[in-house]
Amino acid sequence: MTKPTIPGQDDHHRSGWETYKRLVHYVAPHWYAFVVSFIGFTLYAASQTAFAKWMEYMVETLEQGLLDQRGLVAGAIILIFVVRGVGTFLGQYGIAYAARHLVHRMRTEMFNQLLRLPCAFYQQEASGQILSRLTFNVEQVTGAATDALRVTIREGLTVLGLFGYLLYLNWKLTLVFIAAGPFIVAAVAFASKRFRTLSHRIQDSIGDVTHTASEAIKGYEVVRIFGGAEVEQQRFIDVSEHNRKQFMKMVVTQAINTPVVQLLVALALALLVYMAMSPALLADMSTGEFIAFITAAGMIAKPLRQMTEVNAIIQRGIAAAQSLFDLIDLPAEPDSGDRTLARADGRLSLEHVSFRYEGSDHLALDDINLQVEPGQSVALVGRSGSGKTTLANLLPRFFDPTEGAIRLDGIPLTELKLDELRRQIALVNQQVVLFEGSIADNIAYGALKNAPREAIEAAAVAAHVDEFAARMPDGLDTLVGENGVMLSGGQRQRIAIARAILKNAPLLILDEATSALDTESERHIQAALEHVMEGRTTLVIAHRLSTIERADLIVVMDRGKIVEQGNHQQLLELDGAYAALHRMQFSEPAGGF
């Protein structure tokens, strides 16, 4: 399956400046924090310039023998560093305040977007890559939007202050520094493109590390039983080594760029010192002014270097921001319907429905026509890959048909609001998902969270959850652990069935709902399911034919098509595909399909 084309995925699709402007927009609501930060860094920059002026004053005091003013000289240096300390605190606190708000806002916006994206996105994107965006990439963005601003504002104001002082002392000599500017800009521009390219690679490699580790951790049982430890170790070593190499390429680029810029600044400073010491210029400057000029010129080197180094932070942040905005800009699952439905009767109509997965060259469903009456139980059977689950996934609009239409009570599904449609459906699938919390929390999940305790307990009894919950220390209030790790497969599936019972929806989808149950549990659950299926339109997907023999309608599928339909007895008498499957399953006790 091919990956979707994501708007902005090409580095050149969205310029770095456009991305940065959009990024700054996220912290704009916290402008007051930037005002505080700006004031703080202004104080910091003023203290730097004041130190150069202090050097002039101290030299002239010594030169003129005004030793009685030594207290004023000493007090001035204390005042300068007090101002610098206050400025540093205000500047860093304001930036940090905005930074954490940026992280919070971007993470929540991304998470909200993940909840709205179509199901196809999750089939095409690795979970490790998604988690990497939520964690690593967001922190990289923080550097571009806040840390880079901190350095740029603080050091930029410092450079402006010192340059202003240099111009005041001797504008001719100051032009020497300005002449070096184009060379510094050229070096920074050359490195920028390299930084951003490497940043994209680093982010991808971090996602690979997360994904590889996640797979090994989740599948630890299979890894150990099948001797996959060495394989997984090598996989992780490979992706980690790739990540290390990308980081080192970034380090090498930055390590080369910084000395080059420093050398350019040093050359300008050396030329400035050489020219400043010429007799003609010295005649126009006092000793104090000369020392102050050289001090200010020397102090400019550090902020200039830091401003060039911050380019790497900005490029990493821009690359990370582009990956985040790529996700945020993806279209949400289509929800163009505007009709509501109080409670459906449960009449389903599938008219010439075909479906093809994106990137696939064959139809998963091919011209499906099916009528389901209210309260009818319909079983979908067939070999793996015949299209059963795909058909079931079309009902809650996890996917939309490529061709044809599906109607609920005569209303096309596309005309119903998604929330309205999904409110009519309860689902129990083979891969049970439980969330951190108690058994009761997982039964009354989501929109059911305010269900009365009596209703939760009744659903637990109907699904035989109470049978094992009673043996637990806190009963239904027992914590289940991450994804129900503390429970067996059968117990987890019973909780999912209880959740469906509590929802009391007119449409019920059971996708291998009893697959994880032992024989005794299955007998009890089957009785509970037959009770909850009464008065509801039920779509049952089952491999074991013994569980669906009493269905009102059995639909046999093969290669995306309906090849037979009828009740159990009719299909046996037809002696076609269903009868062949029935004979194979019941003649081979260990078999199945």
N, C-alpha and C positions, 0 to 999 in steps of 0.2 A: 504494500500500500504506500502510495507516495504521500509525502508531507504536503500540507497546504501551503500555498503561496501566501506569505505573510506580508502585509503592507509595511514597507520600510525596512525589510530584512536586508536589502542591499545597502552597504555602507554609504553609497552615493545617493540613495533615494532621499534620505533626510540629512541635511548638512549638520555639521557639528554645532554651528551657531544656532540653528533652529531648535535643535535638541536642547541646547543649553538654556535658551530663552524659555522653553516650555518647562524645563526643570526648575528654573528660578521662580516660575509662576507658582510652583507648589509651596514655596516658602514665603511668597508675597503676603499671605494673611498675617504673618508674624513680623511685619515690617518694624514694629516697635522694638523687637529684639535686635534687629539690625541697626536701628537708630542708636540703641544703647551700645552695641558693638562698635559702631562707627565713632561714637564719641570716645569710647575707650581707646580705640586704635589711633584716633587723632591725638589724644594725650600721649600715647606711646611714641608716635612719630615726632611730636613736639619735643619730647624729652631727648630724643636722639639729636635733633638739631640744637637743642639747648646745650647738650654736652659739648658739641663743637664750639659753640659760643663761649662756654665755660672755659675751654682750653685757651681761647684768645684772651679772655679776661684774666686767667691765672698767669699766663706768660707776661702780659703787660703789667700785672701787679708786681711780679718778681723783677721785671726789667726796670720798673720805675721805683723799686724799693719801698712800695706801700705795704710793708709787712704787718702794719696794724689792722689791715683788712683781711687777715688770714681767717678770722672767724667767719666773715661773710663768705669767703671762698669755700670754706669747709661746709658751712650751712647750705650753700647753693647745691653742692653735689648731693647732699642728703635729700634736699627737696626734689632734685631731678629724679632720683631713683624712687622716691615715694610716689611721685606723679607717674613714673613708668610702671610701678607695681599696680597702682589703681587702674591705670589704663589697660594693662594686660588682663587683669581680672574681669573688668567690664567687657572687654572685647571678646575674650574666650568664653565667658558665660553666655553672652548674647548669642554667639554663633552656635554653641553647643545646644542651647535651648531650641533654636530653630532647626538644628540638625535632627534632634530626636523626634520633633514633630514631623519632619520630612519623612523619616523612616516609618513612623507610625502611619502617616497618611498614605504613603505609597504601598506599604504592605497591605493595609486594609482595602485599598482600591484594587490592588491586584487580586486579593483573595475574593473580594466581591465579584470581580470579573470572572475568576475561575468558576464561581458558582453559576454563572450565566452562560458560559461557553457551551457550544453544542457537544454532544457525546463524541462526535468524530475527532474532536481535538484530543481527547484523552486516549483515543486509540492510536493516535499518530505521534504523541509526545511522551517521552519517557518521564516517569514521575521524578527521577533524580534531577533532570534538567529543570523541571518546574520548581522543585524545592530549592535548587541552587539559585534561581532567580529571586525567590522570596527571602533568601538569607544572604548569600554572598554578594549578589549583584546590587541589592538595595544598599548595602554598606558601602560599596564602591561609589554609588550615586551620592551618598552622603559626603564623600570626600570632594566631589566636584561641586556640589551645591553649597557647601558650607566651609569645609576645611580649606578648599582652594580660595574661597572668598576671604576667609580669615587672613591667609597669607597675602593675597593680592591687595586687600585693603590696608592691612598693617604695613607691609613692606612698600606698597605703592605710595602711601602717604609719607612714609619715611624717605623714600627716594625724592618725592616732590619737595619735601621740606629741606632736605640737604641740597638739592639742586638749586632751590630758591636762594639758599644761603650762599652757595657757591657763586651764583649769578650776582648776588649782592656784593660779594668780595671782589670778584674779577670775572666779568662776563666773557672776556676773550679766552681765558684758560678753560672755562666751562665748555666752550664749543668743542674742545678736544674730546670730551666725553660723549657729547652728542653725536660726533662723527662716527663713533664706534657703534651707535645704535643699529643701523641697517645690517651690520654683520651679525650682531646678536639676534636680531629678528629672523634673519635667514637661517641661523643655526637652530633656533627654536621651531621654526616652521618645518624644517627638514625632519626633525625628530617627532613632530606631532602626528604625522601620518603613520609613522612606524609604531608609535605608542598605541594608537587606536586599533590598528590591525592586531597587534599582539594582545591587547586587552580583550578583544573579541575571542581570540583563541584561548586565553586564560579562562574566560568565563565558560566556554564550551568544555574545557578540560575539567574544570571544577564540577560541572554537571555530570560528566562521565565518572568522576571519582564518587560522587554522591550516589549515582545510579548503580554503579558496580557494588558498592558497599551495601546499599539497600537490598539489592537482590540476594546477596550472600547472607545477610542477616535474616531476612524474611524466610529464606529457604534453607535455614541451617540444618533442618532434619534431613532433607534430601542430600545436601552437601556431605553430611557425615556418613549417611548410609551408603551412598554411591561413591565414596572416596573422592569427592570433588574438592577437597581442601587445597591440594596443590594447584589444581586448575584455577580456583578462585583466587588463590594467593598470586599466581602469575598474572591473572587478569588485572588484579588491583595494582600490582607492581607496574604493569605496563601503563595503565592510565595515570597512575601517580607520577611515574617517570616522565610521561608526556607533559603533565602539568608542571613538573619541575623545570623541564627544558624551556617551556614557554615563559615561565617566570624569569629564568636566567637570561633569556633573550631580552626581556624587558629591562632587567638589571644592567645588562651590557649596554643597551641603548642609552639608558639614563646615565650610566657611569661614564660614557664617552661624551654625552651631550654637556654634562655639568663642567668637566674640566675645559672643554672647548670654550664655553661661555666665560669661565673664570679667566682663561688665558686672554681672551679678547678684552675683558675688563682690566686685567693686569697690564696689557700692552698700552691701553689708553691711559691708565694711571701712571705707568712709567714715563710715557711721553709727556704727561702733564707735569710730573715732578721735574723732568729734565728742563722743560720750558719755564716752569715756575722759578727755577734756580738761576735763570739768566739774569745778569746784572741789571738789564733794562727794566724787567718786571719787578725785581726785588726792590728797586728804588722807589716804586710806587706803593709798596706794601710794608707795613710794620712787621716786626718779628711775630707779634701775636697774631696778626691777620694771616701771615704765611703759615704758621703752625696750625691755626684753625682751618685754613683752606686744605692743607694736606690731610688733617684729621678727618674733615668732612668727606673729602674725596675717597679716603681709605674706607670710611664707614659705609659708603655707597656700595662697595663691592659685595658685602654680605646680602643686603636686601635684593640686589639685582640677581645674585646667584639663586636665592630662594624663590624669586619670582619665575626664574626659568625652570627650576626643579618642580614647581607646582604644576607645570604643563603636563607632566606625567600623570599627576592626580586628576587633572581635568580630563585628559584623554581617556583614562580608565573609567571615570565617571560617565563621560559621554557615551562610551561604548556600552557600559552597563545600562544607562538610561535608554539607549536605543533598543536594547533587548527587552526592557520592561515596557516601553511604549509600544513595541511590536505586539506584545501580548494584550496590553490594555486596549489597543486599537482594533483588535480582532472583533469581527461582528458577533454579537451574542446570538444564541439560538433564536430562530425566527418566531416572533410572537405577534403576528399581525391580526389575530382574531379579536373580535370585540363583543362576541355573544357570551351570555352567561347561561348557566343551567343549574337549577336548584338541586334536583336529584334525578339522575338519568334512570330511565326504565331499563336500559341495558341492551337495546336492540343495536346490533352491529351489522354493518354492511360493507364488504370489501368488493370493490368494482374494478376489475381489470388492473389490479395492483401489481406493479413490478418495481423492483428495487435493485440498484447496483451500488456497491460500496465504492467510494472515491478511489480511483486508481486501479480498480479491478476491471478485467476484460470480460467478465461474465456476470450474468444476472444472478443475484442471490435469491430473488423471488421473480417468478415469471408468469404474468397474467393470472393472478390469484383472484378468484371469484368465490365469495363465501357469505352466506346469510346466517346470522346467529340471532335467535329470538330471545326476548327478555327471560331471565332465569334459567336459560339453557346452559348445560355444561358441555363444553367442547374440548376434546382431547386431540392434541397434535402429536402424531407419532411419525417416526421415520429414522433413517440412519443419521449419524452425526454429519452435520454439514448440509442437511436437506433443506434448511431454511426455517425451522420451527422457532428458534429464539429470535431470529431476525423479524419474523412476522409479529411475534409478541411485542418486540421493541417498537414497532410502528404505532401501536395503540396509544401509549403515552407520549408519542411524538419524540422519542429519543432520536429517531430518524424520520424523515418524510419520504413518501414514495417517490420514486423517479417518474413513474407514470401511474395513472389511475387515481382513485379517491377512496377514502375510508370515511364512513358516516356513523355517528352515534345518535340514535333516535332521529335519524334523518338529517342531522346537521353535519356538514363536512367538518372534520376535526380542525382544519386550518381556520375555520370561522370562530372557533371557541378560544377564549383566552387560555393560555397554557395552565395557569393556576386552576381555572375552572375545570379543565379537562382532567388534570392529574388529581384533583380532589375526588373525582369519581372512581379512581382506580386504587386498589391495594395490590402490592406485589410481594411475592415470596420467591426468591430465586435461589439457585444452587450455591452461589457464592454469598453467604450470609455476611452482612456488614453490621458489626456492633460498634458502639462508641464508648469512650471513657465515661464511666458512671455506673449506676446500679442496674440490676435486672429490670426494676420498675421503670427507671429512666429510659431504658432501651425499648420497652414495650410502649410507653407513652412518649414517643420521640417526636420532635418537631412540632407540628401543629397540634399534636395530641397531648402536649406537655401539661395542659390544664385539665386533663380528663380526671373525673372523680376516682378516688382510690378504689372504690367498690367496683367500678368498671374495669380498672386495671387488674384487680384480683380475679374478676369473672373471666377476663380474657386469658389470664394465666391458667385458670382451672380448665377452660375449654381446650387450651393447647397443651395441657399436661405439664406446664412449667412448674406448677406448685409441687409436683411430685419430687423434683430434685431440689427446688428452692427450699422446701421444708427441711432438708438435711443440711442446709448452709447456715452459718452462724447468724446472719442478719436477714434470712429469708429473702423476700423480693428486694430488699435494700442492700443485698450483698453486691459489692463492686465486682465487675466482670473483668477488669484489666484491659489492656490495649487490644481492641478488636476481639474481645471475649476470650483472651488467651487462657483464662482460668477455667473455661468450660470445654466440654467435649463438643464434637461436631453436631451430634444429635441435640444436645442441649441448646446450642446456638440456634439451630434451625427451629426448634420449638419456640424460642423467643421471637424469631422472625414471624412465625405463624401467629403468635399471640398479638404481635403488632398489627398484622393484617386484620385479625378478628376485631381488635379494638377500633380500627378505623371505620369498620362497618360501611365500606364503599359498595356501590352497586355492581362494580366490575372487579373481578378478582383474577389475577394472573399468578399461576403456580408453575414455576419453572423448576422442575425436579425438586419439588418442595419436600419430598420424603427421602431424598437420595442419601442423606447422612444418618438415617435412623436405623436402628437394629430392628429385627423382626417384631419384637414385642412392642417397642415404641411406635413402630409404623402402624401396627394394628390400632393402637389407641388414637394416634394422630389421624389415621384415615377416617375413623368414626367422627372425630372432631371436625375434620375438613368437610365431611358430608353434611354435618349439621350447619356449618357456617356457609356452605355453598347454596343452601336452600334460599330461594328467592333472589339469587344473584346470578348474573351472567359470569360464567367461569371459564377461563381458558387454561387448560392443563397441558403442560409439556412433560412427558414422561417417557423413560426408556423401558421401564418394567411394565409390560402390558397388563399385569395382574392388578395394577393400581387404577386402571382407567376402564375396566370392562363394563362398569355401570354408567359410563358417560352417555349423555343423550345423543351426542354425535362424535364420531371418531373420524378425524381427517388424516389421511395418510399422505405424507409428502415425500418427494424424491427429487433431488436436484432443483429445488426451488419451485416445483410444480405440485399441485394437488392431483394425485393419481387415483385416489379412491376416497369415498366418504360414505358414512352410514353408521348404524350402531354395531355393537360387537357381533351379534348373531348374523346380521346381514353381511358383514364383511367376511366372516368365516364361510358362509354359504357361497359367497362370490368366488372364494378360493383364488384370490389374487395376491397382491403384494402383502396385505395385512395378514392373510392366512399363512403365507410363507414366513413372515416374521414371527408369528405366533408359534408355528411349529418349531422354528429354529430356537426360540427362547425357551420353550417348555420341554424340548427334547434334549437340551444341553443345560443341565443344572447350573454350571458355572459360566454359562454364556451370557449373551446380551448383545445389544447393538447401540 
